[in-house]
Amino acid sequence: MKRILLAALIALVSCGVGCGESHPAVVAASSPPASPAPVVASQPVEKDFVASGPLVVENQVDVAAQREGVVANIAAEPGTRVSTGQILAQLDDRQVAADLEAARAKTHSIEADLHNWEAEAKMLDVDLQRAQKMWDAGLITREQYEHTRFKSESDHWDVERVKDLLVNSEASQRSLELELEKTRIRAPFDGIVARRYVRAGQKVDLGDRLFWVTAEAPLRLRFTLPERFLGSIRKGEQLELTSPDVPGSSRQAQVIEVSPVVDPASGTIDVLCQLIGPAAGMRPGMTASVRVPNPQ
């Protein structure tokens, strides 16, 4: 009996163990080793800011016709160096010259007429003085004295009238002299003729372009800088200027103008610098660059 009970107890225990809920062991997965943080190479900060633009000059204009006419003569070609007032071309001036001669003759005639009236006025003044004395002495009637006085006054008014005529005639003469001067196309400043737009015999109208005249110096460079440069770049500062069109040319330029405000559309300021010394092969229109130290 004891053996039977012992066997039943063992069987019961075995069944409890076998039918019990199994719990699988949980093994924590080892996390992969952390990768080292990437090393960011520090970018070198540029010491200078490079700005570029075309070289320009202050005096550079299209010489236009100041009156209509026919080109009678061409006196300058592209590449010709000219001085202030030098004639570049001549318009047909025959009609204006004839009108001017007539105006001068009229002015001369009025001047002679004025001298005649002034001489007569002086003579009538003498007559008036004599009539005054005769009236005081009772030798002439009052009517005779008044007649002499009125005649003298009338003559003085004639003198004033002829003076006004002379002023008007002289003004007309000066106007025609200006019109004659407009037929002579002159250089406005020292420089070089860059282009010619007209030919001899061509009819031009008021405002038509005739020549393009440009100065050769001083050379200037206008460029823009980011707004951070406002306050750090000043007038009188010298910058290094180079041009790819003239290899190996490194010149000094002086800042002569700095915009006091920032352009809100681009966030930049305008700067104008001028080349120091001779141009050394540089010409207006060439591209040039300047190096501007970055603000600290």
Backbone hydrogen bonds, N-H to C=O, Kabsch-Sander energy under -0.5 kcal/mol:
donor,donor_aa,acceptor,acceptor_aa,energy
5,L,1,M,-2.1
6,L,2,K,-2.2
7,A,3,R,-2.2
8,A,4,I,-2.2
9,L,5,L,-2.2
10,I,6,L,-1.9
11,A,7,A,-2.3
12,L,8,A,-2.4
13,V,9,L,-2.2
14,S,10,I,-2.4
15,C,11,A,-2.1
16,G,12,L,-2.0
17,V,13,V,-1.9
18,G,14,S,-2.7
19,C,15,C,-2.9
20,G,16,G,-0.6
27,V,25,A,-0.6
28,A,26,V,-0.6
40,V,38,P,-0.7
41,A,39,V,-0.6
49,F,292,V,-3.8
51,A,49,F,-0.5
51,A,290,V,-2.2
53,G,288,A,-2.1
55,L,286,M,-3.2
56,V,220,R,-3.2
60,Q,58,E,-0.8
61,V,213,V,-2.2
63,V,61,V,-0.6
63,V,211,F,-3.0
64,A,62,D,-0.6
65,A,208,D,-2.4
69,G,204,V,-2.1
71,V,202,Q,-2.8
72,A,70,V,-0.5
72,A,90,Q,-2.7
73,N,90,Q,-1.9
75,A,73,N,-0.5
75,A,88,L,-3.0
76,A,88,L,-1.1
79,G,193,V,-3.6
80,T,77,E,-2.2
82,V,191,G,-2.3
85,G,187,A,-3.1
86,Q,83,S,-2.1
88,L,185,I,-4.3
89,A,185,I,-1.3
90,Q,73,N,-2.5
91,L,183,T,-3.4
92,D,70,V,-2.6
97,A,93,D,-2.7
98,A,94,R,-2.1
99,D,95,Q,-2.3
100,L,96,V,-2.3
101,E,97,A,-2.1
102,A,98,A,-2.0
103,A,99,D,-2.2
104,R,100,L,-2.4
105,A,101,E,-2.2
106,K,102,A,-2.2
107,T,103,A,-2.3
108,H,104,R,-2.4
109,S,105,A,-2.1
110,I,106,K,-2.4
111,E,107,T,-2.3
112,A,108,H,-2.0
113,D,109,S,-2.3
114,L,110,I,-2.6
115,H,111,E,-2.1
116,N,112,A,-2.0
117,W,113,D,-2.4
118,E,114,L,-2.6
119,A,115,H,-2.3
120,E,116,N,-2.3
121,A,117,W,-2.4
122,K,118,E,-2.0
123,M,119,A,-1.9
124,L,120,E,-2.4
125,D,121,A,-1.9
126,V,122,K,-1.8
127,D,123,M,-2.0
128,L,124,L,-2.4
129,Q,125,D,-2.1
130,R,126,V,-2.2
131,A,127,D,-2.5
132,Q,128,L,-2.3
133,K,129,Q,-1.8
134,M,130,R,-2.4
135,W,131,A,-2.6
136,D,132,Q,-2.4
137,A,133,K,-1.9
138,G,135,W,-0.9
139,L,134,M,-3.0
140,I,134,M,-0.7
145,Y,141,T,-1.8
146,E,142,R,-2.9
147,H,143,E,-2.2
148,T,144,Q,-1.8
149,R,145,Y,-2.2
150,F,146,E,-2.9
151,K,147,H,-1.9
152,S,148,T,-1.7
153,E,149,R,-2.3
154,S,150,F,-2.6
155,D,151,K,-1.8
156,H,152,S,-1.7
157,W,153,E,-1.9
158,D,154,S,-1.8
159,V,155,D,-1.8
160,E,156,H,-1.9
161,R,157,W,-2.2
162,V,158,D,-2.4
163,K,159,V,-1.9
164,D,160,E,-2.0
165,L,161,R,-1.9
166,L,162,V,-2.1
167,V,163,K,-2.3
168,N,164,D,-2.4
169,S,165,L,-2.4
170,E,166,L,-2.7
171,A,167,V,-2.1
172,S,168,N,-2.2
173,Q,169,S,-2.1
174,R,170,E,-2.5
175,S,171,A,-2.2
176,L,172,S,-2.0
177,E,173,Q,-2.1
178,L,174,R,-2.2
179,E,175,S,-2.1
180,L,176,L,-2.4
181,E,177,E,-2.1
182,K,178,L,-1.9
183,T,179,E,-0.6
183,T,180,L,-0.9
184,R,181,E,-1.6
185,I,89,A,-2.3
185,I,183,T,-0.7
186,R,184,R,-0.6
187,A,86,Q,-2.5
191,G,82,V,-2.3
192,I,214,T,-2.9
193,V,80,T,-2.5
194,A,192,I,-0.6
194,A,212,W,-3.1
195,R,212,W,-1.4
197,Y,210,L,-2.9
198,V,210,L,-0.7
201,G,71,V,-3.2
202,Q,199,R,-1.8
204,V,69,G,-3.2
207,G,65,A,-2.9
208,D,205,D,-2.1
210,L,63,V,-3.0
211,F,63,V,-1.4
212,W,195,R,-2.3
213,V,61,V,-2.2
213,V,211,F,-0.6
214,T,192,I,-2.4
215,A,59,N,-2.9
220,R,56,V,-3.3
221,L,273,C,-2.5
222,R,54,P,-0.7
223,F,221,L,-0.5
223,F,271,V,-2.4
225,L,269,I,-2.0
227,E,267,G,-1.7
229,F,226,P,-2.2
230,L,227,E,-1.7
232,S,229,F,-2.1
233,I,229,F,-1.5
236,G,255,V,-3.2
237,E,234,R,-1.7
239,L,253,A,-3.1
240,E,291,R,-0.7
241,L,251,R,-3.4
242,T,289,S,-2.5
243,S,249,S,-0.7
245,D,287,T,-0.6
246,V,243,S,-1.1
249,S,246,V,-1.6
250,S,248,G,-0.8
251,R,241,L,-3.2
251,R,249,S,-0.5
253,A,239,L,-2.6
254,Q,274,Q,-2.9
255,V,237,E,-2.9
256,I,272,L,-2.7
257,E,272,L,-1.7
259,S,270,D,-3.0
263,D,268,T,-3.1
267,G,263,D,-2.9
268,T,263,D,-0.6
269,I,225,L,-2.3
271,V,223,F,-2.7
272,L,257,E,-2.8
273,C,221,L,-2.3
274,Q,254,Q,-2.8
275,L,219,L,-2.9
276,I,252,Q,-2.7
282,M,279,A,-1.0
285,G,55,L,-3.1
286,M,283,R,-1.9
288,A,53,G,-2.8
289,S,242,T,-3.2
290,V,51,A,-2.8
291,R,240,E,-1.6
292,V,49,F,-3.4
292,V,290,V,-0.6
294,N,47,K,-2.2
